[in-house]
Amino acid sequence: MVDIGTLSLVVLLLMFVLLAIGMPLGFASAFLAVVTLYLKFGDDILFRSFGQGPFNVLGQAVYRQMVNYVLISVPLFIFMAALLERSGIARDMYSSLNVWLSRTRGGIAIVTSIMAVIMAAMSGIIGGEVVLLGLIALPQMLRLGYNQNLAIGTICASGSLGTMIPPSIVLIFYGLVTETSIKALFTASFLPGFMLASFFIVYIIIRTQLDPDQAPLPPQEPGAPEGNEKRLMFLGFVSRFGMWITGVLTLRALFFTVTGNNVITEGVDPIFLGMVADIPWLIGTFVLFGVIMYFIVGMERTAKGWEMGYGLIAPIVVIGVVLGSIYGGITGITEAAGMGVVAVFTIGMIRREMTFEIVWDALLRTLKSTGTIIWVTIGAAALAAAYTLAGGPTYVANLIVGADMPTMGIILVMMVVFLIMGMFMDWVGIVLLIMPVFLPIVVRLPAEEIGFLGSVDARYVPIWFGVVFCMNMQVSFLSPPFGPAAFYLKSVAPPHISLTDIFRGFLPFIALQLLALSVLLAWPPIVTIFL
């Protein structure tokens, strides 16, 4: 029987060796689970008590992961992302955004970042976003003479925003493993996610303003609106769309009123924008949009603005269906994912783009991606259970706490561990293997000592740590040597762009990600402000 300190070192070294020789993480984790039990409990565990005792605990741990209802949302979100990638919805969205920002310095890079935010809010899948942006945006930026490093960094960094912006698959897995409210995690990650996206956009604006050669302006198309005319057209588009939204919400509130479903009841949350008190505000907003559209913008400009921005309608509808159903209290995470799939499929049918070939290809890609995630989940859950059974979490907790470091010192050490592990390991394995060890330690720390410019309520420590972890995983998607975003982009990039070129383009954006991570560590209230 090996002591837990030696066992921890052996497991860590073997993990790096197995990954270095190319063994998939799921199989490596499962193999190490058996090795852990063998070293800790001896031969009997394998030859005399097979399927009993510790092995039974392993089976139960894997079974609990596999029968978790929320896990169904993962393939549904992947399927939705695959449908979006193959349909013309994303391309039309890019074209519409490009119309409004084409005459802005660095406009195409800004459009790419905004498009990535919208796509992240629709599906939360990272790989599909990077590939799609690489297919749509990279050729256009290179054709217009954009700096290659700026184009590469914008696509990969923005394409990884699905880690932070709900509905994030990383947050879903974190919530499953730590039994934390996924809805609360989504709420807490909104502001940090958009903060990071704004860092990217501000960096692009500053970089292209300081050096205009980084992003040459495209030639002006004859007859294209510009200046105040374009702004009025955009205002007309927003007003017309606002009338549609407020009109639907007003009818919804009236329906709830007539049927008596929006009566105020103690202990029951009021229906979001569906109560009697909301009706005057909705009608007033509807009228305001109408006044703007008819008397300020004019119907002709509004019609042209609607035609220019029409590609934004479908993505906004999908986001409204997915996130609106979650935050409106209509469905849970899994049902919202299913509704999102139905919304994308229905929009594709209306647009006559949803062919059998597209659906079949999306199903195959979903099967492959989900299969990879499930095998990693099985192996990592087995290893986590085996290491826990061997007393590993207690050993690591005593080792860290016994180091006599301040609270933020302990958390910074954990951040460094996450950054290093993220260079070599998939985020699924990190969540399942490391989080059960680290989170109990963080929960035991004094909550008032977390942060430098404020503290976090003890109730929200698991939520704050989950958001900080996801921001850390943002860095891992770009970190060499195994930054997955680089390989996603390389699969669709022109042949002259090497992996070295791609990683070189990442450097400024990794610095921005580390800056955002520092903000979350120094100022925890930014995470919990909406909770």
ABEGO torsion letter per residue (X at the ends): XBBAAAAAAAAAAAAAAAAAAGBBAAAAAAAAAAAAAAAAAEAAAAAAABGBEAAAAAAAAAAAAAABAAAAAAAAAAAAAAAAAABAAAAAAAAAAAAAAAABBGAAAAAAAAAAAAAAAAAGBAAAAAAAAAAAAAAAAAAAGBBAAAAAAAAAAAAAAAAABOBBAAAAAAAAAAGBBAAAAAAAAAAAAAAAAAAAAAAAAAAAAABAAABBBBBBBBGBBBEAAAAAAAAAAAAAAAAAAAAAAAAAAAAAAAAGAABBBBGBBBBBGABAAAAAAAAAAAAAAAAAAAAAAEAAAAAAAAAAAAAAAAAAAAAAAAAAAAAAGABBAAAAAAAAAAAAAAAAAAAGABBAAAAAAAAAAAAAAAAAAAAAAAAAAAAAAAAAAAGAAAAAAAAAAAAGBBAAAAAAAAAAAAAAAAAABBAAAAAAAAAAAAAAAAAABBAAABEAAEBBBAAAAAAAAAAAAAAAAAAAAABOAABAAAAAAAAABBAABBAAAAAAAAAAAAAAAAAAAAAAAABAAAAAAAX
